[in-house]
Amino acid sequence: MIFNEQGLLDIDGLIANESSFQQVMADGIVSEEELRQQSETVIKLLREAEQRFSEQDQAFIKKLFAETNVLSAFYHYYELQNLK
């Protein structure tokens, strides 16, 4: 499910349900190799999107990807602010 009971985007739930996240976080440590592998997975998926979708679809995917990462960065900064 993309949204939680309050109708908000459930980023944590989406991430937690991904097998790639579960495998890497099983030991609670993200290694340089695991980071590299995940980067390669994302690059592979983006290249596949270039092949599968029209230019208009790609523009939408690019915007969605960018805005989702902006939101993720905001969550990160928000949490850091609240640690102080």
N, CA, C and O atoms as a Maestro MAE file, in Angstrom:
{
 s_m_m2io_version
 :::
 2.0.0
}

f_m_ct {
 s_m_title
 :::
 protein
 m_atom[336] {
  # First column is atom index #
  i_m_mmod_type
  r_m_x_coord
  r_m_y_coord
  r_m_z_coord
  i_m_residue_number
  s_m_chain_name
  s_m_pdb_residue_name
  s_m_pdb_atom_name
  i_m_atomic_number
  :::
  1 25 0.843 -1.172 0.000 1 A "MET " " N  " 7
  2 3 0.000 0.000 0.000 1 A "MET " " CA " 6
  3 2 0.891 1.239 0.000 1 A "MET " " C  " 6
  4 15 1.871 1.300 0.742 1 A "MET " " O  " 8
  5 25 0.557 2.210 -0.817 2 A "ILE " " N  " 7
  6 3 1.362 3.416 -0.947 2 A "ILE " " CA " 6
  7 2 1.050 4.422 0.156 2 A "ILE " " C  " 6
  8 15 1.929 5.174 0.578 2 A "ILE " " O  " 8
  9 25 -0.191 4.439 0.621 3 A "PHE " " N  " 7
  10 3 -0.607 5.424 1.618 3 A "PHE " " CA " 6
  11 2 -0.959 4.734 2.933 3 A "PHE " " C  " 6
  12 15 -1.415 3.591 2.945 3 A "PHE " " O  " 8
  13 25 -0.739 5.449 4.046 4 A "ASN " " N  " 7
  14 3 -1.098 4.904 5.356 4 A "ASN " " CA " 6
  15 2 -2.552 5.243 5.684 4 A "ASN " " C  " 6
  16 15 -3.264 5.818 4.861 4 A "ASN " " O  " 8
  17 25 -2.980 4.885 6.880 5 A "GLU " " N  " 7
  18 3 -4.381 5.075 7.276 5 A "GLU " " CA " 6
  19 2 -4.793 6.550 7.275 5 A "GLU " " C  " 6
  20 15 -5.968 6.868 7.091 5 A "GLU " " O  " 8
  21 25 -3.819 7.455 7.483 6 A "GLN " " N  " 7
  22 3 -4.109 8.879 7.491 6 A "GLN " " CA " 6
  23 2 -4.094 9.495 6.092 6 A "GLN " " C  " 6
  24 15 -4.321 10.695 5.937 6 A "GLN " " O  " 8
  25 25 -3.828 8.676 5.077 7 A "GLY " " N  " 7
  26 3 -3.787 9.155 3.702 7 A "GLY " " CA " 6
  27 2 -2.446 9.753 3.304 7 A "GLY " " C  " 6
  28 15 -2.324 10.362 2.241 7 A "GLY " " O  " 8
  29 25 -1.438 9.580 4.157 8 A "LEU " " N  " 7
  30 3 -0.112 10.109 3.867 8 A "LEU " " CA " 6
  31 2 0.735 9.048 3.174 8 A "LEU " " C  " 6
  32 15 0.535 7.850 3.371 8 A "LEU " " O  " 8
  33 25 1.673 9.501 2.370 9 A "LEU " " N  " 7
  34 3 2.587 8.593 1.694 9 A "LEU " " CA " 6
  35 2 3.374 7.800 2.733 9 A "LEU " " C  " 6
  36 15 3.980 8.380 3.634 9 A "LEU " " O  " 8
  37 25 3.363 6.484 2.609 10 A "ASP " " N  " 7
  38 3 4.027 5.604 3.572 10 A "ASP " " CA " 6
  39 2 5.398 5.191 3.034 10 A "ASP " " C  " 6
  40 15 5.605 4.040 2.650 10 A "ASP " " O  " 8
  41 25 6.324 6.141 3.012 11 A "ILE " " N  " 7
  42 3 7.663 5.873 2.493 11 A "ILE " " CA " 6
  43 2 8.347 4.784 3.298 11 A "ILE " " C  " 6
  44 15 8.950 3.875 2.728 11 A "ILE " " O  " 8
  45 25 8.258 4.868 4.624 12 A "ASP " " N  " 7
  46 3 8.906 3.855 5.469 12 A "ASP " " CA " 6
  47 2 8.379 2.456 5.173 12 A "ASP " " C  " 6
  48 15 9.147 1.496 5.119 12 A "ASP " " O  " 8
  49 25 7.067 2.344 4.980 13 A "GLY " " N  " 7
  50 3 6.472 1.049 4.669 13 A "GLY " " CA " 6
  51 2 6.908 0.528 3.318 13 A "GLY " " C  " 6
  52 15 7.190 -0.661 3.166 13 A "GLY " " O  " 8
  53 25 6.966 1.418 2.327 14 A "LEU " " N  " 7
  54 3 7.410 1.022 0.993 14 A "LEU " " CA " 6
  55 2 8.844 0.492 1.038 14 A "LEU " " C  " 6
  56 15 9.165 -0.539 0.445 14 A "LEU " " O  " 8
  57 25 9.689 1.220 1.752 15 A "ILE " " N  " 7
  58 3 11.093 0.826 1.863 15 A "ILE " " CA " 6
  59 2 11.223 -0.498 2.612 15 A "ILE " " C  " 6
  60 15 11.921 -1.408 2.165 15 A "ILE " " O  " 8
  61 25 10.551 -0.595 3.749 16 A "ALA " " N  " 7
  62 3 10.667 -1.788 4.595 16 A "ALA " " CA " 6
  63 2 10.205 -3.052 3.886 16 A "ALA " " C  " 6
  64 15 10.681 -4.140 4.208 16 A "ALA " " O  " 8
  65 25 9.297 -2.937 2.936 17 A "ASN " " N  " 7
  66 3 8.777 -4.103 2.217 17 A "ASN " " CA " 6
  67 2 9.656 -4.548 1.058 17 A "ASN " " C  " 6
  68 15 9.420 -5.611 0.483 17 A "ASN " " O  " 8
  69 25 10.654 -3.763 0.706 18 A "GLU " " N  " 7
  70 3 11.549 -4.139 -0.394 18 A "GLU " " CA " 6
  71 2 12.568 -5.171 0.085 18 A "GLU " " C  " 6
  72 15 13.219 -4.981 1.112 18 A "GLU " " O  " 8
  73 25 12.699 -6.249 -0.659 19 A "SER " " N  " 7
  74 3 13.638 -7.304 -0.265 19 A "SER " " CA " 6
  75 2 15.076 -6.782 -0.225 19 A "SER " " C  " 6
  76 15 15.869 -7.226 0.604 19 A "SER " " O  " 8
  77 25 15.416 -5.846 -1.113 20 A "SER " " N  " 7
  78 3 16.772 -5.294 -1.109 20 A "SER " " CA " 6
  79 2 17.070 -4.607 0.227 20 A "SER " " C  " 6
  80 15 18.173 -4.734 0.757 20 A "SER " " O  " 8
  81 25 16.096 -3.885 0.766 21 A "PHE " " N  " 7
  82 3 16.270 -3.218 2.060 21 A "PHE " " CA " 6
  83 2 16.384 -4.245 3.181 21 A "PHE " " C  " 6
  84 15 17.244 -4.136 4.055 21 A "PHE " " O  " 8
  85 25 15.510 -5.236 3.143 22 A "GLN " " N  " 7
  86 3 15.504 -6.256 4.186 22 A "GLN " " CA " 6
  87 2 16.831 -7.014 4.238 22 A "GLN " " C  " 6
  88 15 17.362 -7.277 5.317 22 A "GLN " " O  " 8
  89 25 17.356 -7.361 3.072 23 A "GLN " " N  " 7
  90 3 18.611 -8.112 3.017 23 A "GLN " " CA " 6
  91 2 19.777 -7.296 3.564 23 A "GLN " " C  " 6
  92 15 20.577 -7.796 4.355 23 A "GLN " " O  " 8
  93 25 19.867 -6.045 3.140 24 A "VAL " " N  " 7
  94 3 20.981 -5.209 3.586 24 A "VAL " " CA " 6
  95 2 20.877 -4.899 5.073 24 A "VAL " " C  " 6
  96 15 21.888 -4.898 5.776 24 A "VAL " " O  " 8
  97 25 19.681 -4.638 5.554 25 A "MET " " N  " 7
  98 3 19.504 -4.231 6.948 25 A "MET " " CA " 6
  99 2 19.423 -5.402 7.930 25 A "MET " " C  " 6
  100 15 19.264 -5.193 9.132 25 A "MET " " O  " 8
  101 25 19.532 -6.615 7.428 26 A "ALA " " N  " 7
  102 3 19.470 -7.788 8.308 26 A "ALA " " CA " 6
  103 2 20.530 -7.723 9.405 26 A "ALA " " C  " 6
  104 15 20.287 -8.142 10.536 26 A "ALA " " O  " 8
  105 25 21.712 -7.192 9.063 27 A "ASP " " N  " 7
  106 3 22.766 -7.072 10.070 27 A "ASP " " CA " 6
  107 2 22.872 -5.655 10.641 27 A "ASP " " C  " 6
  108 15 23.706 -5.391 11.508 27 A "ASP " " O  " 8
  109 25 22.028 -4.748 10.152 28 A "GLY " " N  " 7
  110 3 22.009 -3.380 10.670 28 A "GLY " " CA " 6
  111 2 23.142 -2.501 10.170 28 A "GLY " " C  " 6
  112 15 23.328 -1.389 10.663 28 A "GLY " " O  " 8
  113 25 23.894 -2.985 9.203 29 A "ILE " " N  " 7
  114 3 25.047 -2.240 8.673 29 A "ILE " " CA " 6
  115 2 24.940 -2.156 7.158 29 A "ILE " " C  " 6
  116 15 24.672 -3.154 6.489 29 A "ILE " " O  " 8
  117 25 25.152 -0.962 6.623 30 A "VAL " " N  " 7
  118 3 25.190 -0.765 5.172 30 A "VAL " " CA " 6
  119 2 26.650 -0.635 4.771 30 A "VAL " " C  " 6
  120 15 27.326 0.324 5.145 30 A "VAL " " O  " 8
  121 25 27.126 -1.605 4.010 31 A "SER " " N  " 7
  122 3 28.527 -1.590 3.578 31 A "SER " " CA " 6
  123 2 28.665 -0.784 2.287 31 A "SER " " C  " 6
  124 15 27.683 -0.482 1.610 31 A "SER " " O  " 8
  125 25 29.895 -0.451 1.974 32 A "GLU " " N  " 7
  126 3 30.176 0.261 0.718 32 A "GLU " " CA " 6
  127 2 29.733 -0.591 -0.473 32 A "GLU " " C  " 6
  128 15 29.191 -0.061 -1.443 32 A "GLU " " O  " 8
  129 25 29.958 -1.893 -0.408 33 A "GLU " " N  " 7
  130 3 29.553 -2.805 -1.485 33 A "GLU " " CA " 6
  131 2 28.043 -2.839 -1.645 33 A "GLU " " C  " 6
  132 15 27.536 -2.837 -2.766 33 A "GLU " " O  " 8
  133 25 27.320 -2.871 -0.531 34 A "GLU " " N  " 7
  134 3 25.854 -2.875 -0.595 34 A "GLU " " CA " 6
  135 2 25.323 -1.567 -1.167 34 A "GLU " " C  " 6
  136 15 24.344 -1.561 -1.913 34 A "GLU " " O  " 8
  137 25 25.965 -0.472 -0.821 35 A "LEU " " N  " 7
  138 3 25.586 0.825 -1.380 35 A "LEU " " CA " 6
  139 2 25.829 0.847 -2.888 35 A "LEU " " C  " 6
  140 15 25.001 1.349 -3.649 35 A "LEU " " O  " 8
  141 25 26.966 0.300 -3.314 36 A "ARG " " N  " 7
  142 3 27.280 0.234 -4.740 36 A "ARG " " CA " 6
  143 2 26.266 -0.634 -5.480 36 A "ARG " " C  " 6
  144 15 25.796 -0.264 -6.556 36 A "ARG " " O  " 8
  145 25 25.932 -1.783 -4.906 37 A "GLN " " N  " 7
  146 3 24.963 -2.679 -5.538 37 A "GLN " " CA " 6
  147 2 23.591 -2.026 -5.677 37 A "GLN " " C  " 6
  148 15 22.937 -2.169 -6.710 37 A "GLN " " O  " 8
  149 25 23.158 -1.315 -4.648 38 A "GLN " " N  " 7
  150 3 21.860 -0.650 -4.721 38 A "GLN " " CA " 6
  151 2 21.879 0.468 -5.760 38 A "GLN " " C  " 6
  152 15 20.891 0.679 -6.463 38 A "GLN " " O  " 8
  153 25 22.996 1.180 -5.858 39 A "SER " " N  " 7
  154 3 23.138 2.207 -6.891 39 A "SER " " CA " 6
  155 2 23.011 1.592 -8.277 39 A "SER " " C  " 6
  156 15 22.349 2.148 -9.153 39 A "SER " " O  " 8
  157 25 23.644 0.448 -8.470 40 A "GLU " " N  " 7
  158 3 23.566 -0.248 -9.754 40 A "GLU " " CA " 6
  159 2 22.138 -0.710 -10.051 40 A "GLU " " C  " 6
  160 15 21.694 -0.657 -11.198 40 A "GLU " " O  " 8
  161 25 21.422 -1.160 -9.025 41 A "THR " " N  " 7
  162 3 20.024 -1.566 -9.209 41 A "THR " " CA " 6
  163 2 19.176 -0.399 -9.668 41 A "THR " " C  " 6
  164 15 18.365 -0.546 -10.582 41 A "THR " " O  " 8
  165 25 19.349 0.757 -9.051 42 A "VAL " " N  " 7
  166 3 18.573 1.946 -9.422 42 A "VAL " " CA " 6
  167 2 18.917 2.379 -10.845 42 A "VAL " " C  " 6
  168 15 18.021 2.707 -11.624 42 A "VAL " " O  " 8
  169 25 20.199 2.383 -11.190 43 A "ILE " " N  " 7
  170 3 20.618 2.756 -12.544 43 A "ILE " " CA " 6
  171 2 20.011 1.803 -13.567 43 A "ILE " " C  " 6
  172 15 19.540 2.235 -14.620 43 A "ILE " " O  " 8
  173 25 20.022 0.519 -13.263 44 A "LYS " " N  " 7
  174 3 19.446 -0.482 -14.171 44 A "LYS " " CA " 6
  175 2 17.951 -0.223 -14.381 44 A "LYS " " C  " 6
  176 15 17.463 -0.281 -15.510 44 A "LYS " " O  " 8
  177 25 17.229 0.062 -13.299 45 A "LEU " " N  " 7
  178 3 15.795 0.332 -13.411 45 A "LEU " " CA " 6
  179 2 15.519 1.614 -14.195 45 A "LEU " " C  " 6
  180 15 14.574 1.662 -14.981 45 A "LEU " " O  " 8
  181 25 16.325 2.642 -13.993 46 A "LEU " " N  " 7
  182 3 16.142 3.887 -14.746 46 A "LEU " " CA " 6
  183 2 16.429 3.686 -16.234 46 A "LEU " " C  " 6
  184 15 15.742 4.252 -17.084 46 A "LEU " " O  " 8
  185 25 17.429 2.892 -16.541 47 A "ARG " " N  " 7
  186 3 17.728 2.611 -17.962 47 A "ARG " " CA " 6
  187 2 16.616 1.774 -18.595 47 A "ARG " " C  " 6
  188 15 16.278 1.958 -19.765 47 A "ARG " " O  " 8
  189 25 16.057 0.862 -17.816 48 A "GLU " " N  " 7
  190 3 14.930 0.076 -18.311 48 A "GLU " " CA " 6
  191 2 13.736 0.990 -18.588 48 A "GLU " " C  " 6
  192 15 13.035 0.814 -19.584 48 A "GLU " " O  " 8
  193 25 13.508 1.959 -17.711 49 A "ALA " " N  " 7
  194 3 12.410 2.915 -17.901 49 A "ALA " " CA " 6
  195 2 12.613 3.708 -19.188 49 A "ALA " " C  " 6
  196 15 11.645 4.011 -19.885 49 A "ALA " " O  " 8
  197 25 13.858 4.047 -19.508 50 A "GLU " " N  " 7
  198 3 14.146 4.770 -20.749 50 A "GLU " " CA " 6
  199 2 13.731 3.949 -21.966 50 A "GLU " " C  " 6
  200 15 13.268 4.499 -22.965 50 A "GLU " " O  " 8
  201 25 13.897 2.641 -21.876 51 A "GLN " " N  " 7
  202 3 13.560 1.758 -22.994 51 A "GLN " " CA " 6
  203 2 12.061 1.471 -23.087 51 A "GLN " " C  " 6
  204 15 11.521 1.324 -24.183 51 A "GLN " " O  " 8
  205 25 11.401 1.394 -21.948 52 A "ARG " " N  " 7
  206 3 10.009 0.949 -21.897 52 A "ARG " " CA " 6
  207 2 8.981 2.053 -22.103 52 A "ARG " " C  " 6
  208 15 7.880 1.795 -22.590 52 A "ARG " " O  " 8
  209 25 9.332 3.271 -21.738 53 A "PHE " " N  " 7
  210 3 8.321 4.325 -21.674 53 A "PHE " " CA " 6
  211 2 8.589 5.448 -22.675 53 A "PHE " " C  " 6
  212 15 9.724 5.695 -23.081 53 A "PHE " " O  " 8
  213 25 7.504 6.112 -23.054 54 A "SER " " N  " 7
  214 3 7.602 7.248 -23.968 54 A "SER " " CA " 6
  215 2 8.340 8.402 -23.293 54 A "SER " " C  " 6
  216 15 8.564 8.386 -22.083 54 A "SER " " O  " 8
  217 25 8.712 9.401 -24.089 55 A "GLU " " N  " 7
  218 3 9.393 10.574 -23.529 55 A "GLU " " CA " 6
  219 2 8.504 11.282 -22.503 55 A "GLU " " C  " 6
  220 15 8.996 11.768 -21.484 55 A "GLU " " O  " 8
  221 25 7.212 11.337 -22.768 56 A "GLN " " N  " 7
  222 3 6.284 11.973 -21.827 56 A "GLN " " CA " 6
  223 2 6.220 11.176 -20.518 56 A "GLN " " C  " 6
  224 15 6.237 11.753 -19.431 56 A "GLN " " O  " 8
  225 25 6.147 9.852 -20.634 57 A "ASP " " N  " 7
  226 3 6.157 9.001 -19.438 57 A "ASP " " CA " 6
  227 2 7.470 9.157 -18.671 57 A "ASP " " C  " 6
  228 15 7.472 9.225 -17.441 57 A "ASP " " O  " 8
  229 25 8.577 9.213 -19.397 58 A "GLN " " N  " 7
  230 3 9.878 9.373 -18.761 58 A "GLN " " CA " 6
  231 2 9.970 10.695 -18.008 58 A "GLN " " C  " 6
  232 15 10.547 10.753 -16.922 58 A "GLN " " O  " 8
  233 25 9.410 11.745 -18.574 59 A "ALA " " N  " 7
  234 3 9.410 13.051 -17.903 59 A "ALA " " CA " 6
  235 2 8.633 12.964 -16.589 59 A "ALA " " C  " 6
  236 15 9.045 13.527 -15.574 59 A "ALA " " O  " 8
  237 25 7.502 12.249 -16.620 60 A "PHE " " N  " 7
  238 3 6.709 12.067 -15.404 60 A "PHE " " CA " 6
  239 2 7.486 11.255 -14.372 60 A "PHE " " C  " 6
  240 15 7.511 11.611 -13.194 60 A "PHE " " O  " 8
  241 25 8.121 10.166 -14.808 61 A "ILE " " N  " 7
  242 3 8.895 9.318 -13.906 61 A "ILE " " CA " 6
  243 2 10.045 10.117 -13.296 61 A "ILE " " C  " 6
  244 15 10.312 10.014 -12.099 61 A "ILE " " O  " 8
  245 25 10.723 10.914 -14.122 62 A "LYS " " N  " 7
  246 3 11.826 11.739 -13.641 62 A "LYS " " CA " 6
  247 2 11.340 12.703 -12.563 62 A "LYS " " C  " 6
  248 15 11.980 12.846 -11.521 62 A "LYS " " O  " 8
  249 25 10.212 13.362 -12.811 63 A "LYS " " N  " 7
  250 3 9.651 14.302 -11.839 63 A "LYS " " CA " 6
  251 2 9.255 13.569 -10.555 63 A "LYS " " C  " 6
  252 15 9.551 14.037 -9.455 63 A "LYS " " O  " 8
  253 25 8.590 12.428 -10.694 64 A "LEU " " N  " 7
  254 3 8.188 11.634 -9.532 64 A "LEU " " CA " 6
  255 2 9.404 11.190 -8.725 64 A "LEU " " C  " 6
  256 15 9.412 11.294 -7.498 64 A "LEU " " O  " 8
  257 25 10.413 10.704 -9.402 65 A "PHE " " N  " 7
  258 3 11.649 10.252 -8.761 65 A "PHE " " CA " 6
  259 2 12.319 11.413 -8.016 65 A "PHE " " C  " 6
  260 15 12.728 11.266 -6.864 65 A "PHE " " O  " 8
  261 25 12.425 12.553 -8.678 66 A "ALA " " N  " 7
  262 3 13.065 13.719 -8.069 66 A "ALA " " CA " 6
  263 2 12.279 14.204 -6.850 66 A "ALA " " C  " 6
  264 15 12.862 14.436 -5.791 66 A "ALA " " O  " 8
  265 25 10.972 14.358 -6.992 67 A "GLU " " N  " 7
  266 3 10.163 14.871 -5.886 67 A "GLU " " CA " 6
  267 2 10.104 13.891 -4.717 67 A "GLU " " C  " 6
  268 15 10.043 14.315 -3.563 67 A "GLU " " O  " 8
  269 25 10.122 12.596 -4.996 68 A "THR " " N  " 7
  270 3 10.151 11.600 -3.924 68 A "THR " " CA " 6
  271 2 11.463 11.709 -3.150 68 A "THR " " C  " 6
  272 15 11.478 11.600 -1.924 68 A "THR " " O  " 8
  273 25 12.553 11.924 -3.867 69 A "ASN " " N  " 7
  274 3 13.840 12.072 -3.197 69 A "ASN " " CA " 6
  275 2 13.940 13.394 -2.443 69 A "ASN " " C  " 6
  276 15 14.593 13.455 -1.401 69 A "ASN " " O  " 8
  277 25 13.307 14.450 -2.947 70 A "VAL " " N  " 7
  278 3 13.230 15.707 -2.199 70 A "VAL " " CA " 6
  279 2 12.494 15.461 -0.886 70 A "VAL " " C  " 6
  280 15 12.946 15.900 0.171 70 A "VAL " " O  " 8
  281 25 11.371 14.767 -0.948 71 A "LEU " " N  " 7
  282 3 10.605 14.456 0.260 71 A "LEU " " CA " 6
  283 2 11.445 13.640 1.237 71 A "LEU " " C  " 6
  284 15 11.429 13.902 2.439 71 A "LEU " " O  " 8
  285 25 12.169 12.666 0.733 72 A "SER " " N  " 7
  286 3 13.029 11.850 1.582 72 A "SER " " CA " 6
  287 2 14.093 12.713 2.256 72 A "SER " " C  " 6
  288 15 14.364 12.547 3.445 72 A "SER " " O  " 8
  289 25 14.692 13.626 1.508 73 A "ALA " " N  " 7
  290 3 15.686 14.532 2.088 73 A "ALA " " CA " 6
  291 2 15.057 15.415 3.158 73 A "ALA " " C  " 6
  292 15 15.664 15.654 4.202 73 A "ALA " " O  " 8
  293 25 13.845 15.901 2.904 74 A "PHE " " N  " 7
  294 3 13.146 16.726 3.893 74 A "PHE " " CA " 6
  295 2 12.911 15.943 5.183 74 A "PHE " " C  " 6
  296 15 13.120 16.472 6.275 74 A "PHE " " O  " 8
  297 25 12.479 14.686 5.065 75 A "TYR " " N  " 7
  298 3 12.289 13.844 6.248 75 A "TYR " " CA " 6
  299 2 13.601 13.730 7.031 75 A "TYR " " C  " 6
  300 15 13.626 13.841 8.256 75 A "TYR " " O  " 8
  301 25 14.678 13.508 6.293 76 A "HIS " " N  " 7
  302 3 15.987 13.375 6.926 76 A "HIS " " CA " 6
  303 2 16.357 14.650 7.681 76 A "HIS " " C  " 6
  304 15 16.745 14.582 8.847 76 A "HIS " " O  " 8
  305 25 16.243 15.805 7.036 77 A "TYR " " N  " 7
  306 3 16.564 17.073 7.687 77 A "TYR " " CA " 6
  307 2 15.636 17.356 8.864 77 A "TYR " " C  " 6
  308 15 16.072 17.866 9.896 77 A "TYR " " O  " 8
  309 25 14.368 17.026 8.707 78 A "TYR " " N  " 7
  310 3 13.400 17.230 9.784 78 A "TYR " " CA " 6
  311 2 13.797 16.418 11.019 78 A "TYR " " C  " 6
  312 15 13.765 16.927 12.139 78 A "TYR " " O  " 8
  313 25 14.167 15.165 10.809 79 A "GLU " " N  " 7
  314 3 14.588 14.321 11.923 79 A "GLU " " CA " 6
  315 2 15.862 14.844 12.571 79 A "GLU " " C  " 6
  316 15 15.990 14.812 13.795 79 A "GLU " " O  " 8
  317 25 16.812 15.328 11.760 80 A "LEU " " N  " 7
  318 3 18.036 15.877 12.313 80 A "LEU " " CA " 6
  319 2 17.759 17.126 13.141 80 A "LEU " " C  " 6
  320 15 18.363 17.320 14.196 80 A "LEU " " O  " 8
  321 25 16.854 17.965 12.670 81 A "GLN " " N  " 7
  322 3 16.486 19.171 13.413 81 A "GLN " " CA " 6
  323 2 15.907 18.828 14.770 81 A "GLN " " C  " 6
  324 15 16.157 19.530 15.750 81 A "GLN " " O  " 8
  325 25 15.140 17.760 14.836 82 A "ASN " " N  " 7
  326 3 14.476 17.375 16.083 82 A "ASN " " CA " 6
  327 2 15.399 16.646 17.050 82 A "ASN " " C  " 6
  328 15 15.026 16.416 18.200 82 A "ASN " " O  " 8
  329 25 16.594 16.279 16.605 83 A "LEU " " N  " 7
  330 3 17.565 15.652 17.498 83 A "LEU " " CA " 6
  331 2 18.242 16.686 18.384 83 A "LEU " " C  " 6
  332 15 18.789 16.351 19.435 83 A "LEU " " O  " 8
  333 25 18.204 17.939 17.960 84 A "LYS " " N  " 7
  334 3 18.884 19.015 18.693 84 A "LYS " " CA " 6
  335 2 18.102 19.479 19.875 84 A "LYS " " C  " 6
  336 15 18.541 20.378 20.592 84 A "LYS " " O  " 8
  :::
 }
 m_bond[335] {
  # First column is bond index #
  i_m_from
  i_m_to
  i_m_order
  :::
  1 1 2 1
  2 2 3 1
  3 3 4 2
  4 3 5 1
  5 5 6 1
  6 6 7 1
  7 7 8 2
  8 7 9 1
  9 9 10 1
  10 10 11 1
  11 11 12 2
  12 11 13 1
  13 13 14 1
  14 14 15 1
  15 15 16 2
  16 15 17 1
  17 17 18 1
  18 18 19 1
  19 19 20 2
  20 19 21 1
  21 21 22 1
  22 22 23 1
  23 23 24 2
  24 23 25 1
  25 25 26 1
  26 26 27 1
  27 27 28 2
  28 27 29 1
  29 29 30 1
  30 30 31 1
  31 31 32 2
  32 31 33 1
  33 33 34 1
  34 34 35 1
  35 35 36 2
  36 35 37 1
  37 37 38 1
  38 38 39 1
  39 39 40 2
  40 39 41 1
  41 41 42 1
  42 42 43 1
  43 43 44 2
  44 43 45 1
  45 45 46 1
  46 46 47 1
  47 47 48 2
  48 47 49 1
  49 49 50 1
  50 50 51 1
  51 51 52 2
  52 51 53 1
  53 53 54 1
  54 54 55 1
  55 55 56 2
  56 55 57 1
  57 57 58 1
  58 58 59 1
  59 59 60 2
  60 59 61 1
  61 61 62 1
  62 62 63 1
  63 63 64 2
  64 63 65 1
  65 65 66 1
  66 66 67 1
  67 67 68 2
  68 67 69 1
  69 69 70 1
  70 70 71 1
  71 71 72 2
  72 71 73 1
  73 73 74 1
  74 74 75 1
  75 75 76 2
  76 75 77 1
  77 77 78 1
  78 78 79 1
  79 79 80 2
  80 79 81 1
  81 81 82 1
  82 82 83 1
  83 83 84 2
  84 83 85 1
  85 85 86 1
  86 86 87 1
  87 87 88 2
  88 87 89 1
  89 89 90 1
  90 90 91 1
  91 91 92 2
  92 91 93 1
  93 93 94 1
  94 94 95 1
  95 95 96 2
  96 95 97 1
  97 97 98 1
  98 98 99 1
  99 99 100 2
  100 99 101 1
  101 101 102 1
  102 102 103 1
  103 103 104 2
  104 103 105 1
  105 105 106 1
  106 106 107 1
  107 107 108 2
  108 107 109 1
  109 109 110 1
  110 110 111 1
  111 111 112 2
  112 111 113 1
  113 113 114 1
  114 114 115 1
  115 115 116 2
  116 115 117 1
  117 117 118 1
  118 118 119 1
  119 119 120 2
  120 119 121 1
  121 121 122 1
  122 122 123 1
  123 123 124 2
  124 123 125 1
  125 125 126 1
  126 126 127 1
  127 127 128 2
  128 127 129 1
  129 129 130 1
  130 130 131 1
  131 131 132 2
  132 131 133 1
  133 133 134 1
  134 134 135 1
  135 135 136 2
  136 135 137 1
  137 137 138 1
  138 138 139 1
  139 139 140 2
  140 139 141 1
  141 141 142 1
  142 142 143 1
  143 143 144 2
  144 143 145 1
  145 145 146 1
  146 146 147 1
  147 147 148 2
  148 147 149 1
  149 149 150 1
  150 150 151 1
  151 151 152 2
  152 151 153 1
  153 153 154 1
  154 154 155 1
  155 155 156 2
  156 155 157 1
  157 157 158 1
  158 158 159 1
  159 159 160 2
  160 159 161 1
  161 161 162 1
  162 162 163 1
  163 163 164 2
  164 163 165 1
  165 165 166 1
  166 166 167 1
  167 167 168 2
  168 167 169 1
  169 169 170 1
  170 170 171 1
  171 171 172 2
  172 171 173 1
  173 173 174 1
  174 174 175 1
  175 175 176 2
  176 175 177 1
  177 177 178 1
  178 178 179 1
  179 179 180 2
  180 179 181 1
  181 181 182 1
  182 182 183 1
  183 183 184 2
  184 183 185 1
  185 185 186 1
  186 186 187 1
  187 187 188 2
  188 187 189 1
  189 189 190 1
  190 190 191 1
  191 191 192 2
  192 191 193 1
  193 193 194 1
  194 194 195 1
  195 195 196 2
  196 195 197 1
  197 197 198 1
  198 198 199 1
  199 199 200 2
  200 199 201 1
  201 201 202 1
  202 202 203 1
  203 203 204 2
  204 203 205 1
  205 205 206 1
  206 206 207 1
  207 207 208 2
  208 207 209 1
  209 209 210 1
  210 210 211 1
  211 211 212 2
  212 211 213 1
  213 213 214 1
  214 214 215 1
  215 215 216 2
  216 215 217 1
  217 217 218 1
  218 218 219 1
  219 219 220 2
  220 219 221 1
  221 221 222 1
  222 222 223 1
  223 223 224 2
  224 223 225 1
  225 225 226 1
  226 226 227 1
  227 227 228 2
  228 227 229 1
  229 229 230 1
  230 230 231 1
  231 231 232 2
  232 231 233 1
  233 233 234 1
  234 234 235 1
  235 235 236 2
  236 235 237 1
  237 237 238 1
  238 238 239 1
  239 239 240 2
  240 239 241 1
  241 241 242 1
  242 242 243 1
  243 243 244 2
  244 243 245 1
  245 245 246 1
  246 246 247 1
  247 247 248 2
  248 247 249 1
  249 249 250 1
  250 250 251 1
  251 251 252 2
  252 251 253 1
  253 253 254 1
  254 254 255 1
  255 255 256 2
  256 255 257 1
  257 257 258 1
  258 258 259 1
  259 259 260 2
  260 259 261 1
  261 261 262 1
  262 262 263 1
  263 263 264 2
  264 263 265 1
  265 265 266 1
  266 266 267 1
  267 267 268 2
  268 267 269 1
  269 269 270 1
  270 270 271 1
  271 271 272 2
  272 271 273 1
  273 273 274 1
  274 274 275 1
  275 275 276 2
  276 275 277 1
  277 277 278 1
  278 278 279 1
  279 279 280 2
  280 279 281 1
  281 281 282 1
  282 282 283 1
  283 283 284 2
  284 283 285 1
  285 285 286 1
  286 286 287 1
  287 287 288 2
  288 287 289 1
  289 289 290 1
  290 290 291 1
  291 291 292 2
  292 291 293 1
  293 293 294 1
  294 294 295 1
  295 295 296 2
  296 295 297 1
  297 297 298 1
  298 298 299 1
  299 299 300 2
  300 299 301 1
  301 301 302 1
  302 302 303 1
  303 303 304 2
  304 303 305 1
  305 305 306 1
  306 306 307 1
  307 307 308 2
  308 307 309 1
  309 309 310 1
  310 310 311 1
  311 311 312 2
  312 311 313 1
  313 313 314 1
  314 314 315 1
  315 315 316 2
  316 315 317 1
  317 317 318 1
  318 318 319 1
  319 319 320 2
  320 319 321 1
  321 321 322 1
  322 322 323 1
  323 323 324 2
  324 323 325 1
  325 325 326 1
  326 326 327 1
  327 327 328 2
  328 327 329 1
  329 329 330 1
  330 330 331 1
  331 331 332 2
  332 331 333 1
  333 333 334 1
  334 334 335 1
  335 335 336 2
  :::
 }
}
